[in-house]
Amino acid sequence: MNFLHSGLATVQRHLAFVSVDPIDWKFYVQVFSWSVTLFESYLLLRQYPLYSKTSPPEALAPHISKEDFDKSQRYGKDKARFALFSKLFSQCVDSAMLQYGFYAWCWGAAGAILQKFGYGSDYEILQSIGFSFTMYLLSSLPTLPLSVYSTFVLEERHGFNKTTPGLFVADLVKSWLIAFVLGAPFLAAFLYIFKWAGDRFVPWLMGFMISFQLLMVILYPTVIQPLFNKLTPLSNGELRSRVESLAGKLHFPLKHLYEIDGSKRSSHSNAYFFGLPWSKHIVIFDTLMQQSKPEEVEAVLAHELGHWYYKHPTKMMAISQIHIFTILALFPAFLHAPPLLRSFDFPKHVAAKPPTIVAFLLFQMILTPLEAFISIGMNAISRHFEWEADRFACELQDQLKEESMKDMGDRLGRALITLHVKNLSTVWVDWLYSAYHHSHPTLTERLKGLESFQAKRAKKE
């Protein structure tokens, strides 16, 4: 532990200038955030002309009808136009809030509210909670019309929206309440660790973050998700028999097999698993079961079980912990930096003793361009994991020694095509746009990959 703290102290010595040099951090954050937004807009403009193509890629031509292709092109074009507008609009709002002292105002407003209840500035954790939720609620209001348009105009136009206005409002209120009920104690514990551990907070905070993530694995499916969707045990039948048989043969610790009413809000479909290492739950969207045959849904789940077999969720969690550790290791220099707060219009008496939550928020803004690059790397790792899971499905016959698994790759390919067609997913994708935005390979890439995996298997036989 002393070695860790010694290394962290060395990092802080190299960043000592942050706490004394009068750097115009607001200017740099504005430049950073606009640079990322303009780069993402450039990627959209690279992608947009592809929605004008009149035929699908050659590899997909036999699988996608002219009507379905045209629908996906219109949907993609509408989404791209909306994404460009919403991205620039949101950036303008964020930039205005940054320029005109919104965050400093929120801190002062939270303090004024607390004073009315008899709590002074000494109650930093309480004020930090008030600051966070004031900022969260007010900053979400300008972009609320964008969510309304996306749901009730864009998705409605293309036949996906199933959300009623009442359900939309209910979901919004529930999300705000959940954010407060879970966010307030999380934030209180998060900030208390800083106070308790001092500048040696990094390992303690890492332990807390991991514990919270594990707690959410339990709370999300049992407490949070039922507030939005209904989970019911998958009824007896061919699909249930197939999934339970596959899970048993792979020794997957399946505890519950659920059907979720995804059609309550949208026609989009999916399937996933979650849970602790010794207790897993599989969830299948009702829309997926309506759109695909049982043997194709089984192939989709074989792919998902490939993620479990290769421990992809655990590996991604480990990578994310390294990412979080790096952020926390850099943060102490910014935690004790009055010039940082002064550059964002915080009063001198606040900047003299920087509130932890404010310093952390501003520090995250400074990291904006770095996070953009990291997301590219994370997407690359995710796409590699998707290839491995696809290969796993193709090679199930070899692993389980069962002839019935021989066509699993073909079934997975048909399921992927159905998912893309029904979801009107884009089939023409710019490589740079995909590298930045997509955590999965494109449909064309996956189908070629499946063909390659199966061809290699055939040569071994």
Salt bridges, closest charged atoms under 4 A:
GLU40 OE1 - LYS87 NZ 3.01
GLU67 OE2 - LYS71 NZ 3.58
ASP70 OD1 - LYS66 NZ 3.59
ASP78 OD1 - ARG81 NH2 2.62
ASP78 OD2 - ARG157 NH1 3.03
ASP78 OD2 - HIS158 NE2 2.79
GLU124 OE1 - LYS195 NZ 2.66
GLU155 OE1 - HIS268 NE2 3.24
ASP171 OD2 - ARG265 NE 2.69
ASP199 OD1 - HIS336 NE2 2.88
GLU238 OE2 - ARG242 NE 2.99
GLU244 OE2 - ARG240 NE 2.92
GLU296 OE2 - ARG414 NE 3.34
GLU298 OE1 - ARG242 NH1 2.62
GLU298 OE1 - ARG411 NH1 2.63
ASP345 OD2 - LYS26 NZ 2.66
GLU371 OE2 - HIS323 NE2 2.93
GLU386 OE1 - HIS303 NE2 2.80
GLU386 OE2 - HIS307 NE2 3.17
GLU386 OE2 - HIS440 NE2 3.29
GLU388 OE1 - HIS312 NE2 2.66
GLU388 OE2 - HIS384 NE2 3.48
ASP390 OD1 - HIS303 ND1 2.72
ASP390 OD1 - ARG446 NH2 2.79
GLU395 OE2 - ARG391 NE 3.91
ASP398 OD2 - ARG457 NE 2.95
GLU402 OE1 - LYS249 NZ 2.72
GLU403 OE2 - LYS406 NZ 3.85
ASP407 OD1 - ARG411 NE 3.17
ASP430 OD2 - ARG46 NE 2.89
GLU461 OE2 - ARG457 NH2 3.06
